[in-house]
Amino acid sequence: MFFTSAIDGDLRPSFFEMYAQEKLILALRPAVSFALEVLAVRQPLFFKLIPYSDECFLLLHFSLEWNSLVRSNGSISEAFYSLRRVSAKSGFEANSELAALPRKSIASSLLCNVLIPYLKSKLDELFERVSGGNAARLLQGLTSNVERDEQHPRARLKSVLMRLFPFLSSAFDLLHLAYNLLYLFERIQYFSPLLHIQRLIVRRVSLQEMQVAMRQPGTRDLPKSKFWRILGSVLTGFKYGLIVGVFAFKAIEYYYRVENHSSRRSNAILKPPEPIGQAQSADAGLPRSKDDCPICRKKRTNPAACTTSGFAYCYRCIFEYVEKHSRCPVTMIPSRTSDIRRIYESQ
């Protein structure tokens, strides 16, 4: 129940197998963002893709997930742990025939594994941006303004949705946790509510199925044209290369975390970084006075800094600009509203 069984006949995955494969895919997103940032340092052309890193990951995830579901009957992370998806009717029983997933199951798996997580992440990002990092204050403000916005149906609908979203998100997370606990104690055969909706379960690949897969690579009759064969081979190789890249990314992340921790303990005074200059195609130039805002060209009020570049603006000016253009107006470096920090100047 708790650990991987060595018995060949036990095809029910342990809780730790299911938990590990579920968390593996979550590490792919920051790995892709890190790869784009590294490429942008060498090729400025990739700077344009950084604001769309989520969409790039969506396309890559969809392609690899489709290839894995067609060839391995499981998602990328499930295939990595030698797991596959089968109908709930068949249960955790071995099958000498390596039957392919129906097209309906592949489509539903792509919807639940790729599209729904993408939409949820965008909604989380939208809620964080609108709330400004203070969800409690946002909910209190929306509650007090419901009566005032009753004459505007669109504003009232937005207020209701923003009030319901955190509760719906928390309810889904609690439901997912309940399924995990029930699966842990073998009360149900579904690890998540999305698998229950699809009527699919995840089980280990049996020894007989491995032997059949070695003799007959690919579980579905793919197009026999040379282009599709090459594309399938490239996606399969890229799938495993991406997983290896995730482990390399985690190793680099751990190395820099340890290095930064050791540098903080030392008494050495670090040299400040070199200031970032103005971009040639900047939307806003530097003002004559250091106390003026580069956007409105007036004395800064309620000053705030964009942490990606270090330049200071009026809070309202920089927030509205970054929210619309997603970049710093002076250096043109990709930025988000979460990169804006208030500055408290002494009188």
Disulfide bonds with the S-S distance in Angstrom:
none
